[in-house]
Amino acid sequence: TGQLYIAKQLKKDLNLEANTPLIIAKDGDSKCDWFVAFNVENDNAYRLMVKNNGSKEQRQQSLYTTARQVVQGILKDLKGKQSASLLVSNSPVEINGVSWYRLITAKPIRMK
């Protein structure tokens, strides 16, 4: 575990591409609310990378980042062991001019 993949639809909706910076944070006031913000430059930002397998067309559509500690924290909160597929909220929460999208942890699509 340790990789966070971006769904093709989210990539399309938010116009994400390789090298896009993102920040993933847990709400300190909540038991397991996690948020992600894209296109935010800071020292803690992760970068989206292109998945390097499959055809050229697939590589252009598959984006991920390696964030082992964050992924392990999310899985721990969900009581998952290996992986989880989560929805992302449609509407961001604006905090200090940054759009934060909530990872919907209440009902994972798939979990191992």
Backbone bond lengths (Angstrom), bond angles and torsions (degrees), N, CA, C in turn:
res aa  C-N    CA-C-N  psi(-1)  N-CA   C-N-CA  omega(-1)  CA-C   N-CA-C  phi
1 T - - - 1.454 - - 1.524 109.55 -
2 G 1.285 115.48 160.32 1.450 119.96 178.84 1.511 113.40 138.32
3 Q 1.327 117.24 -4.76 1.459 119.46 179.61 1.517 110.23 -111.16
4 L 1.318 114.57 141.04 1.458 122.79 179.40 1.524 107.18 -117.37
5 Y 1.330 116.61 114.21 1.466 121.52 -179.02 1.521 110.50 -95.04
6 I 1.307 115.21 145.83 1.468 122.68 179.13 1.523 108.14 -102.31
7 A 1.318 117.09 124.80 1.466 121.53 178.92 1.527 110.52 -64.13
8 K 1.312 115.21 148.95 1.462 120.89 -179.14 1.529 111.98 -56.89
9 Q 1.334 116.58 -39.67 1.466 119.86 -178.66 1.528 111.19 -66.52
10 L 1.325 117.65 -41.72 1.468 120.73 177.62 1.524 110.18 -64.18
11 K 1.325 116.22 -41.73 1.471 120.80 177.09 1.530 110.46 -56.99
12 K 1.319 115.56 -45.43 1.469 120.85 -179.15 1.523 111.28 -68.05
13 D 1.342 116.88 -47.61 1.466 120.93 -176.60 1.530 113.00 -61.67
14 L 1.331 116.88 -36.96 1.466 120.56 -176.48 1.525 112.84 -103.04
15 N 1.347 116.04 5.63 1.459 121.44 178.55 1.534 111.04 55.21
16 L 1.334 116.17 48.81 1.458 121.48 -179.17 1.520 110.17 -86.57
17 E 1.314 115.93 149.40 1.458 121.10 177.77 1.521 109.50 -148.43
18 A 1.320 115.68 172.77 1.463 120.46 179.90 1.523 109.99 -55.28
19 N 1.305 115.25 142.83 1.463 125.15 178.60 1.532 113.62 77.96
20 T 1.328 118.20 4.05 1.460 120.86 174.56 1.527 108.36 -65.13
21 P 1.335 118.15 128.19 1.466 119.12 176.88 1.521 111.14 -77.81
22 L 1.338 116.45 146.48 1.453 120.63 176.07 1.519 109.49 -144.88
23 I 1.317 114.54 152.10 1.454 122.06 177.23 1.522 106.96 -123.25
24 I 1.320 116.21 136.82 1.457 121.84 178.34 1.525 106.45 -120.44
25 A 1.323 116.50 129.36 1.466 119.74 -176.02 1.518 111.05 -141.74
26 K 1.317 114.27 148.45 1.463 121.07 175.07 1.520 108.26 -97.31
27 D 1.325 115.61 138.48 1.462 121.33 175.88 1.524 107.71 -72.13
28 G 1.311 117.56 115.22 1.449 122.54 -177.33 1.516 114.16 -64.91
29 D 1.328 117.78 -20.52 1.457 121.88 -179.61 1.523 113.25 -90.85
30 S 1.335 116.90 0.42 1.463 121.15 -173.98 1.529 110.74 -123.80
31 K 1.310 115.61 158.04 1.462 120.43 -179.55 1.532 112.16 -69.81
32 C 1.324 116.96 -46.00 1.474 117.93 -179.30 1.530 113.00 -152.13
33 D 1.320 116.99 45.29 1.465 120.60 173.98 1.527 108.96 -94.38
34 W 1.326 115.65 122.42 1.453 122.99 179.46 1.524 108.92 -117.91
35 F 1.326 116.35 147.02 1.458 122.94 -178.20 1.519 110.27 -132.87
36 V 1.333 115.79 153.20 1.459 121.54 176.05 1.524 108.25 -131.71
37 A 1.323 115.71 139.41 1.468 122.08 176.58 1.528 107.54 -125.77
38 F 1.318 116.59 135.57 1.459 122.17 -178.81 1.524 110.57 -107.50
39 N 1.317 116.11 156.01 1.461 123.56 177.58 1.520 112.70 59.89
40 V 1.326 115.40 37.61 1.465 121.17 176.63 1.520 107.03 -115.18
41 E 1.317 115.91 116.99 1.463 120.60 179.41 1.515 109.70 -89.78
42 N 1.326 116.57 121.27 1.458 121.58 168.47 1.523 108.60 -161.72
43 D 1.312 116.75 174.78 1.464 121.07 -175.02 1.522 113.29 -65.39
44 N 1.322 118.07 -21.46 1.464 121.95 -178.66 1.526 113.48 -96.68
45 A 1.310 118.02 5.66 1.467 121.29 -175.85 1.528 111.60 -73.39
46 Y 1.323 114.90 138.93 1.457 122.13 169.99 1.526 106.67 -89.55
47 R 1.321 117.39 168.64 1.464 121.96 177.55 1.520 109.82 -123.93
48 L 1.327 116.31 137.87 1.461 120.29 174.89 1.524 109.01 -74.35
49 M 1.323 115.66 138.57 1.459 121.80 179.10 1.522 108.74 -124.58
50 V 1.326 115.50 161.82 1.456 121.61 179.60 1.525 108.58 -89.05
51 K 1.330 116.69 134.84 1.463 121.89 176.19 1.522 108.48 -67.88
52 N 1.328 117.94 129.26 1.467 122.18 -173.65 1.519 114.63 -101.35
53 N 1.319 117.89 47.46 1.463 119.62 171.96 1.517 108.63 -144.49
54 G 1.312 116.62 162.95 1.462 120.60 -178.29 1.519 111.03 85.10
55 S 1.310 115.54 -167.73 1.461 121.23 -177.97 1.525 111.01 -75.31
56 K 1.308 116.11 166.75 1.465 121.21 178.94 1.527 110.26 -58.44
57 E 1.327 117.37 -39.16 1.469 121.42 179.79 1.529 111.02 -61.91
58 Q 1.324 117.30 -43.14 1.465 121.12 179.31 1.522 111.25 -65.86
59 R 1.333 117.88 -39.97 1.461 120.78 -179.40 1.520 110.67 -60.79
60 Q 1.301 117.22 -36.26 1.456 120.35 -179.88 1.529 111.01 -69.25
61 Q 1.323 118.18 -23.62 1.456 121.11 -176.60 1.517 113.45 -96.85
62 S 1.326 118.95 -17.43 1.458 121.14 -175.29 1.534 111.06 -100.72
63 L 1.324 115.74 116.07 1.459 121.15 177.54 1.520 109.37 -119.35
64 Y 1.325 116.25 145.92 1.457 120.93 178.33 1.521 109.38 -153.25
65 T 1.308 115.69 169.34 1.458 121.83 170.52 1.516 107.84 -140.21
66 T 1.303 115.93 154.71 1.460 120.95 176.37 1.521 108.04 -100.12
67 A 1.319 115.51 118.01 1.467 122.22 -177.94 1.524 107.88 -145.06
68 R 1.317 115.90 67.25 1.468 122.06 -171.37 1.529 113.21 -53.38
69 Q 1.315 117.28 -50.09 1.465 120.19 -176.88 1.527 111.63 -63.50
70 V 1.324 116.99 -40.20 1.463 121.54 179.04 1.522 110.29 -66.49
71 V 1.321 117.06 -48.09 1.467 121.00 -179.29 1.524 110.21 -60.88
72 Q 1.311 117.51 -42.79 1.461 120.04 178.05 1.528 111.24 -63.45
73 G 1.331 117.69 -36.90 1.463 120.94 176.65 1.518 112.38 -64.79
74 I 1.322 116.37 -42.10 1.467 120.67 178.01 1.531 110.05 -64.23
75 L 1.329 116.81 -47.30 1.464 120.22 179.66 1.526 111.30 -61.81
76 K 1.303 117.40 -39.25 1.469 120.99 178.16 1.526 110.17 -61.41
77 D 1.342 116.68 -45.77 1.462 120.43 178.89 1.526 112.04 -62.38
78 L 1.338 116.28 -34.48 1.467 121.28 -179.54 1.525 112.91 -85.37
79 K 1.316 115.98 -7.33 1.466 122.21 -174.72 1.527 110.74 62.34
80 G 1.337 114.81 37.40 1.461 121.70 175.77 1.511 109.54 -100.78
81 K 1.330 116.11 160.57 1.460 119.94 -177.79 1.514 113.26 -110.53
82 Q 1.335 117.34 -37.95 1.450 120.46 -170.97 1.522 114.00 -118.89
83 S 1.317 116.18 -49.21 1.460 119.39 -174.97 1.522 110.88 -157.87
84 A 1.322 115.00 162.61 1.465 121.30 176.30 1.519 108.64 -152.31
85 S 1.304 116.02 144.74 1.464 122.27 174.02 1.519 107.51 -111.93
86 L 1.326 115.93 122.98 1.461 120.90 -175.51 1.520 111.06 -122.74
87 L 1.307 115.79 150.05 1.454 121.35 170.85 1.528 108.89 -82.23
88 V 1.314 115.72 158.81 1.458 122.43 176.34 1.521 107.09 -118.93
89 S 1.328 116.87 136.89 1.465 120.57 -177.71 1.529 111.20 -58.27
90 N 1.327 115.69 148.17 1.469 121.15 177.56 1.516 112.15 -73.36
91 S 1.309 115.94 -35.87 1.460 121.00 -174.84 1.524 110.04 -110.60
92 P 1.320 116.10 124.85 1.461 118.41 179.00 1.523 112.24 -78.10
93 V 1.324 114.65 161.00 1.461 122.55 172.15 1.520 105.61 -100.12
94 E 1.326 117.33 127.63 1.461 121.12 179.81 1.524 110.22 -89.36
95 I 1.324 116.53 121.69 1.461 122.00 176.11 1.514 107.83 -131.35
96 N 1.326 116.35 117.30 1.468 122.58 -179.05 1.527 112.39 51.35
97 G 1.320 116.32 41.75 1.457 121.77 177.27 1.520 115.09 79.21
98 V 1.325 118.50 4.85 1.460 122.53 179.66 1.526 108.91 -108.15
99 S 1.326 116.54 133.58 1.463 122.20 177.73 1.521 109.30 -88.04
100 W 1.334 116.27 114.37 1.458 123.01 179.41 1.523 109.44 -106.54
101 Y 1.332 116.73 124.06 1.456 122.90 178.22 1.527 108.95 -99.12
102 R 1.320 116.75 127.40 1.462 121.04 -178.11 1.522 110.50 -79.37
103 L 1.325 116.31 132.97 1.466 121.35 170.62 1.519 106.19 -80.68
104 I 1.301 116.91 124.78 1.457 120.83 -175.30 1.529 108.27 -83.81
105 T 1.325 114.48 98.64 1.467 121.54 -174.62 1.524 112.89 -93.79
106 A 1.321 117.58 -12.09 1.465 120.84 -175.82 1.531 112.36 -63.54
107 K 1.322 116.86 -31.04 1.467 120.56 -177.08 1.530 109.19 -144.82
108 P 1.337 117.46 82.83 1.474 119.48 179.04 1.520 111.10 -59.92
109 I 1.332 116.45 144.52 1.465 121.67 177.89 1.519 109.43 -67.50
110 R 1.324 115.37 -43.30 1.460 121.56 -178.57 1.524 107.37 -149.31
111 M 1.340 115.58 143.79 1.456 118.85 178.47 1.522 109.32 -150.75
112 K 1.330 115.04 140.32 1.475 121.65 175.82 1.509 108.52 -120.80
